[in-house]
Amino acid sequence: MQIEPSGLWNFYYITMLRDPVSRYLSEWKHVQRGATWKTSLHMCDGRSPTPDELPTCYEGDDWSGVSLQEFMDCSYNLASNRQVRMLADLSLVGCYNLTFMNESERNMILLQSAKNNLKNMAFFGLTEFQRKTQYLFERTFNLKFISPFTQFNVTRASNVDIGEDVRRRIEELNFLDVQLYEYAKDLFLQRFQYSKQEEHQKNRLKRREERRLLREQRAHQWPREEAGEVAVTEDYNSQVARW
């Protein structure tokens, strides 16, 4: 973010995306340990959703101890397609009112809205590409981190042993996130490649300018050296004549 001349803050929105299956499993483990989102207001168009629009998946204080099957079976679990929903403009589809339009139209609008908002962000990163994410962040905002980002391939989600059928089920539940992530990965790698090419081009121009300045410096030195040689020769000849 930056400060405008008027003194107002100009905010840049950034985000990090994660592989949908890993992200879903990570949220399940988080909820299993007792995490809740009770304090989240889910505000949209100036109001929070009604209990009918957004029922809870559990009774009591939390959903601790929930099995993965129970987690997947709750049809209104906000863990499903969370990345699309967090990035999209929900007001386009009537917020959490699922009767506002048919499901296929709603999904199409949400996905396109999430893609558009992601594309218009100055920066976004992917957790599976930590070093590339750091590079793009530093190039985008002209900042340098003290230490390099670390790629953690072993997480709570990676330690969950699931079969291929369960993986496919999770992908089905997060089919919008899967499509968004494929789009995000392609866009991210395009931005990275463009930044690398831009950096190489700048470095080439810099080296070319340095070589030009070096040639000019040498060209200025040579005439002075030649003039010095002529003066020495003339002085020697005058001495010979005197002898």
Steps between C-alpha positions, in 0.01 A plus 500: 500500500607861454402850614348732242589874498164565664613296800254216432616140503496310172470129579621213287309176546715188488432135571656155515338198337552136585438168330125440564532146633780590741316813610176306565680233702684767697172670591351167603793436736463855633129453570566156646720663762215732603533803274182690408405808301230615739631856504483525120207719399498395133375848414364542149295791366494651846366203694597160639332185365199360681521158671293358214744639243806377688424210738771356722646156445511410869322547831676628807802724538715354224552208263805355671572136426308507172594224259595579144188321376275713723686810388438414134137402554385843620357660185525856638855467630675825409827313462387394154614743229610745767766664281253586225245629749759714680618658175167541319246780532216316675255784439492391134326178598276621783758441774414182694145474366521182292150554356607825331600312181559147383813321620682470166459871425607589853814287473595646163464858626692430822791337317526778241481767770776330699719477188447865415579619851810282515623628163453861609704457820843657493638181653398149600709200592476121506608302803656228286737755341646682799820627334318618188240665723773686688663607174174642361416677826841667517484601134143630527549714810874570471565343840752246625434236765773437755501126437374275220158338518503136610316232307323274751392187317410314819181641654206367700314458172784307338505261796137401438490167318201498266401266221442600140122483544513747792728731302256499211215575741687798643573626148129469418405698810756765405456493123487880480819534703666241275419707191607822669828347609583380150431850371704654782797271441509584130470875568760484778758326281433748218567789738813332629633436150423855392678644805803280434518610136460863604782460753729338240423780254585767758822321588599479131435871452696577816799294384481662155502847656793406725698380195420823314619713791816292528577549129448876533727509804775316315458724195563807719808343658679404176544854357655618828741208502603570139548871577722404794716279277549782246607740775756253634645445151530870428671558834750221429578639152566846643742350750687312226536819299637680808758226559 
